[in-house]
Amino acid sequence: MNATTTAPLPTTAGVGTDAACRFCSAPLRRTLVDLGMSPLCESYVPPERVNAMEPFYPLHARVCERCLLVQLEQFVSASDIFTEYAYFSSYSDSWVEHARRYVEMAVERFALGRDSLVMELASNDGYLLQHVVARGIPALGIEPAANVAVAARERGVETIVEFFGRELAGRLVAEGRRADLLAANNVMAHVPDLNDFVGGISMVLAPQGVATIEVPHLLRLIESNQFDTIYHEHFSYFSLLTARTVLAAHGLEVFDVDELASHGGSLRIYAQPADTGRHAVSQAVVELLARERSLGYDTLEAHTSFAAKVKETKFKLLEFLIAAQREGKRVVGYGAPGKGNTLLNYCGIRTDLIEFTVDRNPYKQGQFLPGTHIPILAPEAIDEARPDYIVILPWNLAKEISAQLEHAREWGARFVIPIPEVTVL
């Protein structure tokens, strides 16, 4: 890649950071966007700790000048974040359907059957592998969060409670367990030791196995102003160009790619062992790489205007919420996603602007959002409060959520989508 540019990003040299790129180890001196100090986005606060001190960490995204990987510095260990986790995939109907369609496609495309092994990394509560098990195909989930793995096992999904990397991959290979299909949905962005993780994938894949890796697309993040998808649990942010570079360094060839609508715009990357894989590189890979290059994502230039756009979104959202309060309107939220906590903390939004939020996940109900301490209630609280505005924090699920809340229009409620800019429906 050519990382030279005549329009450099702001440098962070001299501000006390000695961070190095988690892929290529080059010094990290260029800022993509600085979102200030923020708590871990899934560190929900129980009532007994609502007056206790919370740790805040810099939410400062940088871009590597050498390999162009966008990333956050690691401040806490992965085990601190993921050993007990508040996110259960099955509470999103559309995400479970996304998984079902994926399994249907993959089983047919890669001729999977009773002699195959489907492995999922960060298998969560079995939302995906349950569809594999239902077809009688052997499945193995790997999930570090013990509380979430319990739900997967209840669905009949064999689950190893452990972080994935070369060590676990080596043990699985020694047991004769290699993946004909390995699914890694929204996990590669979550691993601090990127080379250990991708190296493990390379080890555990069968010689003609396929890995599918879903990651939010950096191009969509920047072009659609999705800054709230930056949070401490997401260590890295990928274009196809950078993802292909990382995978190739570990002997994996990208042979196909799908552009998905999930999470505001994601990539499903198909990879195979470079020396034994049997799939030809698709035109979709060629075309997307060309498009990313044409937009400048093989240089630093494509990253230069993001910070200003983020700041303007903050101002517009605050102006809307302040005006609503001055007009005596009642404003609540829907959802308690990680992205919502980035948005609320960066904008300084607390109960003076959003009274409460609701979430379908019982694990989150009765707790408070980290940093802002906005209370999380059950969805029925919206019917009782009959608010004027409902801010949909998981805006990537706006269609699904607005359908669930269609009855709120009966009392005149309107839905507010904060990203990419404030939109009132």
C-alpha positions as CSV (number, residue, x, y, z in Angstrom):
1,M,0.0,0.0,0.0
2,N,1.0,3.5,-0.6
3,A,0.6,5.5,2.6
4,T,2.1,8.8,1.4
5,T,-0.1,11.9,1.4
6,T,0.1,15.6,1.0
7,A,-2.7,16.2,3.5
8,P,-1.5,14.6,6.7
9,L,-3.8,13.8,9.6
10,P,-3.2,15.5,12.9
11,T,-0.2,13.9,14.6
12,T,-0.3,12.7,18.2
13,A,3.5,12.7,18.6
14,G,4.6,14.3,21.8
15,V,1.4,13.7,23.8
16,G,2.8,10.8,25.8
17,T,1.7,7.8,23.7
18,D,4.1,5.1,22.6
19,A,1.4,3.0,21.1
20,A,2.3,0.6,18.3
21,C,0.2,-0.9,15.5
22,R,-1.2,-4.2,16.7
23,F,-0.5,-5.7,13.2
24,C,2.8,-4.4,11.9
25,S,4.2,-2.7,15.1
26,A,4.8,0.7,13.5
27,P,4.4,3.7,15.8
28,L,0.8,5.1,15.9
29,R,1.1,8.9,15.4
30,R,-1.9,9.8,13.3
31,T,-5.4,10.5,14.6
32,L,-8.6,9.4,12.9
33,V,-10.9,10.9,15.5
34,D,-10.6,11.6,19.2
35,L,-13.9,10.9,21.1
36,G,-12.5,12.0,24.5
37,M,-12.8,9.8,27.6
38,S,-15.4,7.1,27.8
39,P,-16.2,4.0,30.0
40,L,-16.2,0.5,28.5
41,C,-19.4,0.5,26.5
42,E,-20.8,-2.8,27.9
43,S,-20.0,-2.0,31.6
44,Y,-23.6,-1.5,32.7
45,V,-23.9,-0.1,36.2
46,P,-26.0,-2.0,38.8
47,P,-28.1,0.1,41.2
48,E,-25.8,-0.6,44.2
49,R,-22.9,1.0,42.3
50,V,-24.6,3.9,40.7
51,N,-22.8,6.4,43.0
52,A,-19.4,4.6,42.8
53,M,-16.5,5.8,40.7
54,E,-16.3,4.5,37.1
55,P,-13.1,4.1,35.1
56,F,-13.0,6.1,31.9
57,Y,-10.4,5.5,29.1
58,P,-9.3,7.5,26.1
59,L,-11.5,6.7,23.0
60,H,-8.9,7.8,20.5
61,A,-8.9,6.1,17.1
62,R,-5.6,6.2,15.2
63,V,-4.5,5.0,11.8
64,C,-1.2,3.3,11.1
65,E,0.9,5.1,8.6
66,R,2.5,1.9,7.4
67,C,-0.4,-0.6,7.0
68,L,-3.4,1.8,7.4
69,L,-5.1,-0.3,10.0
70,V,-7.4,1.9,12.1
71,Q,-7.3,1.0,15.7
72,L,-7.7,1.9,19.4
73,E,-5.0,1.4,22.0
74,Q,-5.7,-1.3,24.5
75,F,-6.3,-0.1,28.0
76,V,-7.9,-3.2,29.6
77,S,-7.5,-6.9,29.0
78,A,-9.9,-8.8,26.8
79,S,-10.8,-10.9,29.8
80,D,-11.9,-7.8,31.7
81,I,-14.3,-7.0,28.8
82,F,-15.6,-10.3,27.6
83,T,-15.4,-12.9,30.4
84,E,-18.9,-11.9,31.5
85,Y,-20.8,-10.1,28.7
86,A,-24.1,-8.3,28.5
87,Y,-24.7,-8.8,24.8
88,F,-27.0,-11.7,23.8
89,S,-27.4,-12.0,20.0
90,S,-30.7,-13.7,20.1
91,Y,-32.5,-10.6,21.4
92,S,-32.3,-9.2,17.8
93,D,-34.8,-10.9,15.6
94,S,-33.2,-9.6,12.5
95,W,-29.8,-10.8,13.6
96,V,-31.0,-14.3,14.2
97,E,-32.6,-14.2,10.7
98,H,-29.3,-13.0,9.3
99,A,-27.6,-16.0,10.8
100,R,-30.3,-18.4,9.5
101,R,-29.8,-17.1,6.0
102,Y,-26.1,-17.4,6.3
103,V,-26.2,-21.0,7.4
104,E,-28.6,-21.8,4.6
105,M,-26.3,-20.2,2.0
106,A,-23.1,-21.7,3.4
107,V,-24.5,-25.3,3.7
108,E,-25.5,-25.3,0.0
109,R,-22.5,-23.3,-1.4
110,F,-19.8,-25.4,0.4
111,A,-21.7,-28.7,0.4
112,L,-21.6,-29.2,4.2
113,G,-23.1,-32.3,5.7
114,R,-22.8,-34.8,8.6
115,D,-19.1,-35.3,7.9
116,S,-18.3,-31.6,8.1
117,L,-17.4,-29.4,11.1
118,V,-18.8,-25.9,11.4
119,M,-16.9,-23.8,14.0
120,E,-17.9,-20.3,15.1
121,L,-15.6,-18.0,17.0
122,A,-17.4,-15.7,19.5
123,S,-20.5,-17.9,19.1
124,N,-22.4,-16.0,21.8
125,D,-25.6,-17.6,22.8
126,G,-25.8,-20.1,19.9
127,Y,-27.9,-17.7,17.7
128,L,-26.1,-19.0,14.6
129,L,-24.9,-22.5,15.4
130,Q,-28.4,-23.5,16.5
131,H,-29.3,-23.5,12.8
132,V,-26.3,-25.8,12.0
133,V,-27.3,-28.2,14.8
134,A,-30.9,-28.3,13.5
135,R,-29.5,-29.6,10.2
136,G,-27.6,-32.4,11.9
137,I,-24.2,-31.0,11.0
138,P,-21.5,-31.1,13.7
139,A,-20.9,-27.7,15.3
140,L,-18.5,-26.2,17.8
141,G,-18.8,-22.8,19.4
142,I,-16.0,-21.0,21.0
143,E,-17.1,-18.2,23.4
144,P,-15.2,-16.5,26.2
145,A,-18.2,-15.2,28.1
146,A,-19.3,-18.0,30.4
147,N,-22.7,-16.5,31.1
148,V,-23.5,-16.3,27.4
149,A,-22.2,-19.8,26.7
150,V,-24.8,-21.2,29.1
151,A,-27.6,-20.1,26.8
152,A,-25.8,-21.7,23.8
153,R,-25.5,-25.0,25.5
154,E,-29.2,-24.9,26.4
155,R,-29.7,-24.7,22.6
156,G,-27.7,-27.9,22.1
157,V,-24.6,-26.1,20.8
158,E,-21.3,-27.6,22.1
159,T,-19.3,-24.6,23.4
160,I,-15.8,-24.2,24.6
161,V,-15.5,-21.3,27.1
162,E,-12.2,-19.8,26.1
163,F,-10.6,-17.0,24.1
164,F,-9.5,-18.2,20.6
165,G,-6.0,-18.0,19.4
166,R,-3.0,-20.1,18.3
167,E,-2.9,-22.0,21.6
168,L,-6.5,-23.2,21.4
169,A,-6.2,-23.8,17.7
170,G,-3.3,-26.1,18.3
171,R,-5.2,-28.2,20.8
172,L,-8.1,-28.5,18.4
173,V,-5.9,-29.6,15.6
174,A,-4.2,-32.2,17.9
175,E,-7.6,-33.6,18.6
176,G,-8.3,-33.9,14.9
177,R,-10.9,-31.1,14.9
178,R,-10.4,-28.8,11.9
179,A,-13.1,-26.5,10.5
180,D,-14.6,-27.1,7.1
181,L,-16.4,-23.8,7.7
182,L,-15.3,-21.3,10.3
183,A,-17.6,-18.3,11.0
184,A,-16.2,-15.2,12.7
185,N,-19.0,-12.7,12.8
186,N,-18.1,-9.3,14.4
187,V,-15.2,-10.7,16.4
188,M,-12.0,-9.9,14.5
189,A,-12.5,-6.3,15.4
190,H,-12.8,-7.3,19.0
191,V,-9.4,-9.0,19.5
192,P,-6.4,-7.1,20.8
193,D,-3.9,-9.7,19.7
194,L,-4.9,-9.6,16.0
195,N,-2.0,-11.8,14.8
196,D,-2.6,-14.5,17.4
197,F,-6.3,-14.6,16.4
198,V,-5.8,-14.7,12.6
199,G,-2.9,-17.1,13.0
200,G,-5.2,-19.4,14.9
201,I,-7.7,-19.3,12.1
202,S,-5.0,-20.3,9.7
203,M,-4.1,-23.3,11.9
204,V,-7.6,-24.6,12.5
205,L,-8.9,-24.5,9.0
206,A,-9.1,-27.7,7.1
207,P,-6.9,-27.8,3.9
208,Q,-9.9,-26.9,1.8
209,G,-11.8,-25.2,4.5
210,V,-13.4,-21.7,4.3
211,A,-13.4,-19.0,6.8
212,T,-16.1,-16.2,6.7
213,I,-15.3,-13.1,8.6
214,E,-17.8,-10.3,9.1
215,V,-16.5,-6.9,10.1
216,P,-18.0,-3.4,10.0
217,H,-16.7,-1.8,6.8
218,L,-14.4,1.2,7.5
219,L,-15.5,2.8,4.3
220,R,-19.1,2.8,5.5
221,L,-18.1,4.0,9.0
222,I,-16.3,7.1,7.5
223,E,-18.6,7.8,4.6
224,S,-21.8,7.4,6.7
225,N,-20.4,9.1,9.8
226,Q,-20.9,6.1,12.0
227,F,-18.5,7.2,14.7
228,D,-20.5,5.6,17.5
229,T,-19.3,2.2,16.3
230,I,-16.0,3.2,17.7
231,Y,-15.7,1.9,21.3
232,H,-13.1,0.1,23.5
233,E,-14.5,-3.3,22.7
234,H,-13.7,-2.7,19.0
235,F,-9.9,-2.7,18.8
236,S,-9.6,-2.6,15.0
237,Y,-11.5,-1.2,12.0
238,F,-11.1,-2.7,8.6
239,S,-11.3,-1.8,4.9
240,L,-11.0,-4.8,2.5
241,L,-7.5,-3.6,1.7
242,T,-6.3,-3.8,5.3
243,A,-8.2,-7.0,6.1
244,R,-6.7,-8.7,3.0
245,T,-3.2,-7.6,4.1
246,V,-3.7,-9.0,7.6
247,L,-5.1,-12.4,6.3
248,A,-2.4,-12.7,3.7
249,A,0.3,-12.3,6.3
250,H,-1.0,-15.6,7.9
251,G,-1.3,-17.6,4.7
252,L,-5.0,-16.9,4.0
253,E,-6.3,-15.7,0.6
254,V,-9.5,-13.6,0.2
255,F,-11.5,-15.2,-2.6
256,D,-14.9,-13.5,-2.2
257,V,-16.6,-10.7,-0.4
258,D,-20.2,-9.7,0.3
259,E,-21.3,-6.1,1.2
260,L,-23.9,-6.4,3.9
261,A,-26.4,-4.0,5.4
262,S,-25.8,-5.2,9.0
263,H,-24.3,-2.9,11.5
264,G,-24.7,0.1,9.2
265,G,-22.6,-1.6,6.5
266,S,-20.4,-4.7,6.9
267,L,-18.2,-6.9,4.9
268,R,-18.4,-10.7,4.8
269,I,-15.0,-11.8,3.8
270,Y,-14.4,-15.3,2.5
271,A,-10.9,-16.7,3.0
272,Q,-9.1,-19.9,2.3
273,P,-5.7,-21.4,2.8
274,A,-3.6,-19.7,0.1
275,D,-1.7,-22.9,-0.8
276,T,-4.6,-25.5,-0.7
277,G,-7.8,-23.5,-1.3
278,R,-9.9,-24.4,-4.3
279,H,-11.9,-21.3,-4.9
280,A,-11.1,-18.7,-7.6
281,V,-10.9,-15.0,-6.6
282,S,-14.2,-13.4,-7.5
283,Q,-14.9,-10.3,-9.4
284,A,-16.5,-8.8,-6.3
285,V,-13.1,-8.8,-4.6
286,V,-11.4,-7.1,-7.6
287,E,-14.2,-4.5,-7.8
288,L,-14.3,-3.6,-4.1
289,L,-10.5,-3.3,-3.9
290,A,-10.6,-1.0,-6.9
291,R,-13.4,1.1,-5.4
292,E,-11.5,1.5,-2.1
293,R,-8.4,2.6,-3.9
294,S,-10.4,5.1,-6.0
295,L,-11.7,6.6,-2.8
296,G,-8.2,6.9,-1.4
297,Y,-8.3,4.2,1.2
298,D,-4.8,3.0,0.2
299,T,-3.5,6.4,1.4
300,L,-4.0,8.5,4.5
301,E,-6.1,11.0,2.6
302,A,-9.5,9.3,2.9
303,H,-9.2,9.6,6.7
304,T,-8.7,13.4,6.9
305,S,-12.2,14.9,7.1
306,F,-13.8,12.5,9.6
307,A,-13.2,14.3,12.8
308,A,-14.9,17.5,11.7
309,K,-18.0,15.6,10.5
310,V,-18.2,13.8,13.9
311,K,-18.1,17.1,15.8
312,E,-20.9,18.6,13.6
313,T,-23.1,15.6,14.3
314,K,-22.6,16.1,18.1
315,F,-23.7,19.7,17.8
316,K,-26.8,18.9,15.8
317,L,-28.0,16.2,18.2
318,L,-27.5,18.4,21.2
319,E,-29.3,21.2,19.5
320,F,-32.3,19.0,18.8
321,L,-32.5,17.5,22.3
322,I,-32.1,20.9,24.0
323,A,-34.9,22.4,21.8
324,A,-37.2,19.4,22.7
325,Q,-36.6,20.0,26.4
326,R,-37.3,23.7,26.1
327,E,-40.6,22.9,24.3
328,G,-41.6,20.6,27.2
329,K,-41.3,17.4,25.2
330,R,-40.6,14.1,26.8
331,V,-37.7,12.2,25.3
332,V,-36.7,8.6,26.0
333,G,-34.4,6.1,24.3
334,Y,-34.8,2.7,22.8
335,G,-32.0,0.1,23.2
336,A,-28.8,0.0,25.3
337,P,-26.2,-1.0,22.7
338,G,-22.5,-0.4,22.9
339,K,-22.7,2.2,20.1
340,G,-25.3,4.1,22.0
341,N,-22.9,4.5,24.9
342,T,-20.2,6.0,22.7
343,L,-22.7,8.4,21.3
344,L,-24.2,9.5,24.6
345,N,-20.8,9.9,26.4
346,Y,-19.2,11.7,23.6
347,C,-22.1,14.1,23.4
348,G,-22.5,14.5,27.1
349,I,-26.2,13.4,27.1
350,R,-27.6,12.4,30.4
351,T,-31.0,12.2,32.1
352,D,-31.6,15.9,31.6
353,L,-31.9,15.2,27.9
354,I,-33.0,11.5,27.7
355,E,-35.1,10.4,30.6
356,F,-34.6,6.7,30.3
357,T,-34.0,4.0,27.7
358,V,-35.5,0.5,27.3
359,D,-34.0,-2.8,26.2
360,R,-35.5,-6.3,25.5
361,N,-32.5,-7.9,27.2
362,P,-33.4,-8.8,30.8
363,Y,-29.7,-8.8,31.7
364,K,-29.6,-5.0,31.1
365,Q,-32.9,-4.1,32.6
366,G,-32.7,-2.4,36.1
367,Q,-29.2,-1.2,35.4
368,F,-27.8,2.1,34.3
369,L,-25.9,3.0,31.1
370,P,-22.2,3.4,31.8
371,G,-21.0,7.0,32.2
372,T,-24.3,8.7,31.6
373,H,-26.3,6.7,34.2
374,I,-29.4,6.8,32.2
375,P,-31.7,4.0,33.6
376,I,-32.5,0.9,31.5
377,L,-36.1,-0.2,31.8
378,A,-38.2,-2.9,30.2
379,P,-39.8,-2.0,26.9
380,E,-43.3,-1.6,28.5
381,A,-42.0,1.6,30.2
382,I,-42.5,3.4,26.8
383,D,-46.2,2.6,26.8
384,E,-46.5,3.9,30.4
385,A,-44.5,7.1,29.7
386,R,-46.0,7.8,26.2
387,P,-43.1,10.1,25.2
388,D,-43.1,12.6,22.4
389,Y,-39.7,11.4,21.0
390,I,-38.0,8.0,21.1
391,V,-34.3,8.1,20.2
392,I,-33.4,4.7,18.6
393,L,-29.8,4.1,19.8
394,P,-29.2,0.9,17.8
395,W,-29.9,2.9,14.6
396,N,-28.8,-0.1,12.5
397,L,-32.0,-1.8,13.6
398,A,-34.2,1.2,13.1
399,K,-36.5,-0.6,10.7
400,E,-37.0,-3.5,13.1
401,I,-37.5,-1.3,16.1
402,S,-39.8,1.2,14.5
403,A,-42.0,-1.8,13.5
404,Q,-42.1,-3.1,17.1
405,L,-43.1,0.4,18.3
406,E,-45.6,1.2,15.5
407,H,-48.3,1.5,18.2
408,A,-46.5,4.5,19.7
409,R,-47.6,6.6,16.8
410,E,-51.1,6.4,18.2
411,W,-50.2,8.9,20.8
412,G,-48.1,11.0,18.4
413,A,-44.6,9.7,19.3
414,R,-41.9,10.3,16.7
415,F,-38.7,8.3,16.2
416,V,-35.3,9.9,16.2
417,I,-32.4,8.4,14.3
418,P,-29.1,10.0,15.4
419,I,-26.7,8.6,12.8
420,P,-25.5,9.6,10.2
421,E,-27.3,12.8,11.2
422,V,-30.3,13.6,13.3
423,T,-33.4,12.4,11.4
424,V,-37.0,12.5,12.9
425,L,-39.4,10.0,11.5
